[in-house]
Each structure stands twice: as C-alpha cells, then as structure tokens.
Amino acid sequence: MLTKKFVISLFFLIFLLIFPFQNKMLAAGVVGDGSIDSTVTIDDRITNGPTLSDDDYYTISVTSIGDLDGDGVSDIAVGADGDDGTGTDQGAVHIHFLNTDGSVDSTVEINGSTTNGPTLSDNDYYGHVTSIGDLDGDGVSDLAVGAPGDDTGGDTRGAVYIHFMNTDGSIDSTVKIDDTTTNGPVLSDEDFYGFGIASIGDLNGDGVSDLAVGAYDDDGGGTSRGAVHIHFMNTDGSIDSTVEINGSTTNGPTLSDGDFYGISVASIGDLDGDGVSDLAVGAASGDSGG
C-alpha cells in the first residue's frame, strides 16, 4: 500500500500549526512573517505522549479537534495507520490533550478494541483522521477516520468511520461508511477510499457539516487516476447524497493513469469569495513537469 512509500518518519514536528477553533497556536510560536519562534516534537519518547511501535506510521494524518475536554486549550488527533495493537496494520488514532506550551497533558488511543469504536481487520490501515465539528449537535467535536484497506464489499475498497465523541476522548457511538452505505460511495476493488479525508463545512447550506473523501486508486476513466467523493451528511452520520469528482467531471481535474488524485484532500474555505467552500486535492503521482 502507498502508505509505506509516502511516509518517511515516525515522529511529529509541529511547525506552523494554527488551530481554527480557538485561533490559537499550540506547539510553535509563529510571528507575522511566517518564521518559527519555537518548535515542540511529539513522539513516543515524551511524557504523556503516544505509545508507539516500529512501523506504526504515526502522523500519517493529523487534525485539530478544537477544545475537546473544555480546558481552554485546543487538542489534536493523530493517525497511526500501521499500528498493530489489535492486529497487523489495523491502525489507530491518538487523541492528545495539549497544554499551551505544546506538551501533552494526556493521551487516549482509539483502535479496534475501543468501546463503541471501529470494527477493524488486519491491513485496514485505520487512522486517516479529520475533525468534522459537532455533527450531532451535542456540543462535542466529532471525528471521521478513514480505513482505506477495509475489505467491505470487495478487496481494499476502503471505509470511513464517523465517531461521535465524548469530552474525555472516549467514543459515544460510531457509524461506518463504505460501499454498502445507502447514498454512499460507489467503490471498486483497490480504490483505497478513505486515504484522503477532509471536513468541508456546510457545503449545501442545510446546517450540517459535509465530508470529502479521496479514493486515490479509483479506476474511473483510467487506471489509478483517482477520485474524490463529496458526502452531504446527516446529523446521525448517515449520508443524504454523494457526488463523485473524477477526470470526467465538468470543470474538474485533468487526469492521467497513475495520478492518484485524492490521496490527500483539504478544505481551503471560501477562496474566491462566492460563499461556497473550496477544495484542494493532491495527485501525488501526477507527471506534469517530470
């Protein structure tokens, strides 16, 4: 799986990490010219940090989750999709409750053994994480976590878990999105849906945050060109409707075989000022220029 090719370190350097929920900078002091005032490293050597093993691929993804525990400091969730805690490469997510100096106050790990958490199998590569805000309106930020190696419906089609969170980092309930989900994505074998994932805010103006999920190995239009699925969400984690973006989409990307479009997805807010959130999508193997 491409995880092993694209990740080259097992530690997390927080550089210009500015969290939108509190408009606070947690781990690095950044002055107005973009230079770095200081840096804090989070890895398996620090106090209260993650417990890691070889080939965990901790930091395959990282997201701000706002002030989950209500102590006035923004917290983070970090994925480790190669974690073997409950089985080979099943994956995990580490919830880090932070201090204002970037140190970790405490950590909660989510894996296949977590109460109300994901149901994982070997090689699911669970851990591609994004905050989706307070989806169910209970005052607590929730998480969406991709498991691109999930085999529901076929070989490595992929899946996303919606976790409704508690303030202590435990999970209240979970909804799984996969190839069998009503109004969900249409997937084929080896799509690796869930590798790239991002909250895109309330795209359609219905008051509910929506989700963009990449399937970088999707073969629509050509081998491994990739795709992104836009999911219009309901507050209970079900899907109201889905739109797929690929190389055939009007005004969409121009793709070639092996581009891996959708390997990363990020909301960039309303870039052009038209009142609608916009997207940036990575195509890690695009050959433009070389």
C-alpha positions in Angstrom: 0.0 0.0 0.0 1.2 3.5 -0.7 1.3 4.4 3.0 4.8 2.8 3.2 6.1 4.8 0.2 4.8 8.2 1.2 5.7 8.3 4.9 9.3 8.6 5.9 9.4 9.4 9.6 7.7 8.2 12.8 7.8 11.4 14.6 5.7 14.6 14.6 7.2 18.0 14.2 4.6 20.7 14.8 5.7 23.8 12.8 3.1 26.3 11.7 0.1 24.6 13.3 -2.6 27.2 13.9 -5.9 25.8 15.1 -9.0 27.5 13.7 -11.4 26.5 16.6 -9.6 28.7 19.1 -7.4 30.7 16.7 -4.5 29.6 18.9 -1.1 28.4 18.1 -0.2 25.4 20.2 3.1 23.9 19.5 5.0 26.6 17.7 5.3 30.3 18.2 4.9 31.9 14.8 5.4 35.6 14.2 3.7 37.5 11.5 6.4 37.0 8.8 5.9 33.2 8.9 9.1 32.4 10.7 9.1 30.0 13.6 9.6 31.1 17.2 9.9 27.6 18.7 9.1 24.0 17.9 7.9 21.1 20.1 8.3 17.5 19.0 5.7 14.9 19.9 6.8 11.2 19.6 6.9 8.1 21.8 9.7 9.5 24.0 7.8 12.3 25.5 5.8 12.4 28.8 2.1 11.5 28.3 2.7 11.0 24.6 1.7 8.1 22.3 2.8 4.6 22.8 4.3 3.5 19.5 6.0 0.5 17.9 8.1 0.1 14.8 6.2 0.8 11.5 3.2 2.4 13.2 3.4 5.4 10.8 2.3 7.8 13.5 1.4 11.2 11.9 0.1 9.7 8.6 -2.6 12.3 9.3 -3.2 14.9 11.9 -6.1 17.2 12.7 -7.2 19.8 15.2 -10.2 18.7 17.2 -10.8 22.0 19.0 -11.0 22.1 22.8 -12.4 18.6 23.3 -12.1 18.5 27.1 -13.1 22.1 27.7 -9.9 23.2 29.4 -9.5 26.2 27.1 -6.7 24.6 25.0 -7.1 23.1 21.5 -6.4 19.4 21.2 -5.3 17.2 18.3 -5.9 13.7 16.8 -3.1 11.9 15.1 -3.4 8.8 13.0 -1.0 5.8 13.0 -2.3 3.6 10.2 0.3 0.9 10.6 -0.4 0.3 14.3 -0.5 -3.4 15.2 -2.2 -3.1 18.6 -5.2 -5.2 17.7 -3.9 -6.9 14.6 -1.4 -6.4 11.8 -1.7 -2.9 10.3 -5.2 -2.4 11.7 -4.3 1.1 12.7 -5.1 3.6 15.5 -5.8 7.2 16.3 -4.2 9.0 19.2 -6.1 11.8 20.9 -3.7 14.2 22.5 -5.0 16.7 25.2 -2.5 19.5 24.9 -1.0 22.2 27.2 -0.4 25.7 26.0 3.3 25.1 25.6 2.7 22.2 23.2 3.4 19.5 25.6 0.9 16.7 26.1 -1.3 16.5 29.2 -2.7 13.1 28.4 -3.4 10.7 25.5 -6.2 8.4 24.6 -5.7 5.8 21.9 -8.6 4.6 19.7 -8.2 1.2 18.0 -10.1 -1.9 17.2 -10.6 -2.7 20.9 -12.1 0.7 21.9 -15.6 0.6 23.3 -18.1 1.9 20.7 -15.2 2.3 18.3 -14.3 0.9 14.9 -14.5 -2.8 13.9 -11.2 -3.5 12.3 -9.4 -6.3 10.5 -5.8 -6.8 9.5 -4.5 -4.4 6.9 -7.4 -1.9 7.3 -4.9 1.0 7.8 -7.4 2.9 10.0 -6.0 6.3 11.1 -6.6 8.8 8.3 -8.4 11.4 10.5 -10.2 14.7 10.2 -12.4 16.7 12.6 -16.0 17.1 11.4 -17.0 19.6 14.0 -20.0 18.9 16.2 -22.0 16.8 13.7 -24.8 15.7 16.1 -25.1 19.0 17.9 -24.3 17.7 21.4 -21.6 20.4 22.0 -18.6 18.0 21.4 -16.5 17.8 18.3 -16.7 14.6 16.3 -14.2 12.7 14.1 -14.2 11.0 10.7 -11.4 8.4 10.3 -10.6 6.6 7.0 -9.6 2.9 6.8 -8.5 2.7 3.2 -7.7 -1.0 3.4 -11.1 -2.1 4.5 -12.5 -5.0 2.5 -16.2 -4.5 2.9 -17.8 -5.2 -0.5 -14.5 -6.2 -2.1 -10.7 -6.1 -1.8 -9.4 -2.8 -0.2 -12.3 -0.7 -1.3 -12.0 1.3 1.9 -14.3 2.8 4.6 -14.7 5.8 6.8 -15.8 5.7 10.4 -17.8 8.6 11.9 -17.1 8.7 15.6 -19.4 10.7 17.9 -17.0 11.7 20.7 -17.1 12.3 24.4 -15.1 15.1 26.1 -12.7 12.6 27.6 -11.7 11.1 24.2 -13.9 8.1 24.5 -16.5 7.3 21.8 -20.2 7.6 22.3 -21.2 5.8 19.1 -19.8 5.0 15.6 -21.3 5.0 12.1 -19.4 3.2 9.3 -19.5 4.5 5.7 -18.5 2.0 3.0 -19.6 0.6 -0.4 -22.8 -0.8 1.1 -23.9 2.5 2.7 -27.2 4.0 1.5 -26.5 7.1 -0.7 -22.8 6.4 -0.1 -19.8 6.0 -2.4 -19.8 3.6 -5.3 -16.5 1.7 -5.0 -14.5 -1.0 -6.8 -11.7 -3.2 -5.6 -8.4 -1.4 -4.6 -10.0 2.1 -4.6 -8.4 2.8 -1.2 -11.3 5.1 -0.3 -10.6 6.9 3.0 -6.9 7.6 2.5 -7.5 11.4 1.9 -10.3 12.9 4.0 -11.4 16.4 5.0 -14.4 18.2 6.5 -15.7 20.8 4.1 -18.1 22.6 6.4 -21.7 23.0 5.4 -21.3 23.0 1.6 -25.1 22.8 0.7 -26.3 25.2 3.4 -28.5 22.7 5.3 -26.9 23.3 8.6 -24.9 20.1 8.7 -21.1 19.7 8.0 -20.2 17.7 4.9 -17.3 15.5 4.1 -14.8 15.0 1.2 -13.2 11.6 0.9 -10.5 10.6 -1.6 -10.2 7.2 -3.3 -6.8 7.6 -4.9 -6.7 4.3 -6.7 -10.1 4.7 -8.4 -10.0 3.5 -12.0 -12.9 5.6 -13.3 -11.7 6.9 -16.7 -8.3 5.1 -16.5 -6.1 3.0 -14.3 -5.4 4.5 -10.8 -6.5 8.0 -11.8 -8.3 8.6 -8.5 -11.5 10.3 -7.4 -13.0 12.3 -4.5 -16.4 11.6 -3.1 -18.4 14.6 -1.7 -20.8 13.3 1.0 -23.7 15.5 2.1 -24.2 14.4 5.7 -27.0 14.0 8.1 -26.6 14.7 11.8 -26.8 11.0 12.7 -23.8 10.2 10.5 -25.8 8.8 7.6 -25.4 10.2 4.1 -28.1 12.3 2.4 -26.4 12.2 -1.0 -23.0 11.8 -2.7 -21.3 13.4 -5.7 -18.1 11.9 -7.2 -15.4 14.1 -8.7 -13.0 12.4 -11.2 -11.4 13.0 -14.5 -14.7 13.2 -16.3 -16.2 15.8 -14.1 -17.2 19.1 -15.8 -14.6 21.8 -14.9 -12.8 19.1 -12.8 -9.3 17.7 -12.9 -7.4 16.6 -15.9 -6.1 13.2 -15.0 -3.8 10.5 -16.5 -3.3 6.9 -15.5 -1.5 6.5 -12.2 -2.1 10.1 -11.0 -3.5 9.0 -7.6 -5.9 12.0 -7.4 -7.5 12.1 -4.0 -4.6 10.8 -1.9 -4.9 14.0 0.1 -7.9 16.4 0.4 -8.1 19.7 2.2 -10.8 22.3 2.6 -9.5 25.8 1.9 -12.5 27.8 2.9 -14.2 30.2 0.5 -11.2 31.1 -1.6 -12.9 33.0 -4.3 -15.5 34.8 -2.1 -18.6 33.3 -3.6 -19.9 32.0 -0.3 -19.1 28.3 -1.0 -16.2 26.4 0.5 -13.5 25.2 -2.0 -11.2 22.2 -2.1 -7.5 21.4 -2.7 -6.9 17.8 -3.8 -3.5 16.1 -4.1 -2.5 13.9 -7.1 0.8 12.6 -5.8 1.9 10.8 -8.9 1.0 13.4 -11.5 3.7 13.6 -14.1 3.3 17.3 -15.2 6.8 18.6 -15.5 8.5 15.3 -14.9 
